[in-house]
Amino acid sequence: MNPDADTHADSEYEMPSAEALLAGTLALMTGHAQSACARQRSLMAAKIGSNLLFLASHPILSTSFKAVVERMRPHWAVFAQTHADAPAPPSRASAESPHLWHAAATRLQ
């Protein structure tokens, strides 16, 4: 067994906290852009604003980067408030009428 393989496998998904926070924020921004649900968009925008706050005060990021992130925060706060009062979408699956995205398979492969 190769001991280096175990070390690589354990650290494969590790990244500095600032990079992880930035990656998560970008993923949320993508989700926000693609979501049709106003409530989900509002919740994602609120989380994006929170992440931007943490990025703006992260010790390893440059002053210039922090300034850019800090200027973005008010814009995301507006997005978060725009649909904050939107009702949650109705449940798609209920006991009376379950919603199936596809038909059940007739046989297993």
N, C-alpha and C positions, 0 to 999 in steps of 0.2 A: 504494500500500500504506500502511495506517495504522500508524505506528510505535507508537502507544498500544496497538493490538490485540496486538502481539507482547509488549509489556511485561506486559499483563494476562494473556495466555495463560501466560507463564512463571511469574508469581507467583500464579496462580489457586489452586494447591494448597499454597502455602506458608503456614505458621502458626507462631507462636512455639513454641519447643521444649516448654514446659510444656503448652500446649494439645494439641500433637501427642501427647505422652506420655499425657495424660489421655484423649484420644480413643482411642488404641490400647488403653489399659487398660479403658475402657468396652466396646470391641469384644470384648476377651478375656473380660470378665465375661459378656457376652451369649453368647459361644460356650460358656463354661463352663456356663451355665444350660441351654443347648439340647443339649449333647452327651450321648449315651447311653453313650459309651465311658469307662470309669473311668480308663484310662491317659491319654487325651487330657485329661480333666478335671483330673487330677493335674498334668500338664505345664502346662496353662493356668493353674492356680492358682499354681504355682511362678513363672511369668512375671509374673502379676499381683502377687505379693508383691514381686518384684524391681522392677517398675515403681513400686509404692507406696513402696519404699525411696528410689528416685530422686526421686519427687514430694515426699517428706517432707524432702528436703534441697535442693530446687530454690530458687535465690536469689530468683526473682521472686514466689514464692507467699507468701501471708500466713502469719503464725505460727498463726493459728486453723485455716487450711486444713491446714497441716502437721501440727498436732496431731490432727485428724480422720483424716488419712491414716495417721499413725503408729499410731493405735488400731486401724485396720483390718488392719494387717499380720499380727498374730498369728492372726487368724481365717483368713486366707488360707494361712498356714503350716500350719494344721491340715488344711485342704482339700487342700493339696499332699501331705501325708503320709498322708492317709486311704487313697488308692489308689496310692501310689507303687510298691508291689510288684506291682501288677496286671500280668498278662502283656499284651504287645502283641497287638492283634487280628490274627487270621490274615489273610494276604493274600487279597483277594477275587478277584484275577485271577491265575491261574496258567497255565502252558503247557497243562496237561491240560484245565482247565475254565475258560475265561474268563468272567467275570461281566459281563453287559451290563445297563446300566440301562434301555435301551430298544432296540427293534428297529431294525435298519438301515433307512434310508430307501430306498424303492423307486425314487424319482426325485428329482432336484434341482429346486428351485424356480427 
